[in-house]
Amino acid sequence: MTKFLFSALAAGLALSAATPTFAKEVRITVDLAGIDLTDPMDLRLAHERIEQAVERACYYGTRGIADRIAREACSKDGMDKALSELEVRTDLALGNS
């Protein structure tokens, strides 16, 4: 199962994934520079960027049902963790405005 670890960067979110197909860790940075987390439209853009990055990180090819199941589990785990981190950052932004 793919495990995501998130750490906040100055201008983005970073996520790491150990993909079962390759058994290595992959680090992905989602650029949030210029995104105002207090603006609903910018927040939607951040969500879209995260979703795209997670989908790319979790794509193992289409070799069968096992890959599809692994991709879905990976995507759910990645999105849950990324959105949790984004929520924390959004709360901080709203508290500092």
Secondary structure as UniProt FT lines:
FT   STRAND          4..8
FT   STRAND          12..19
FT   TURN            20..23
FT   STRAND          24..31
FT   TURN            33..34
FT   TURN            37..38
FT   HELIX           40..58
FT   HELIX           65..95
//
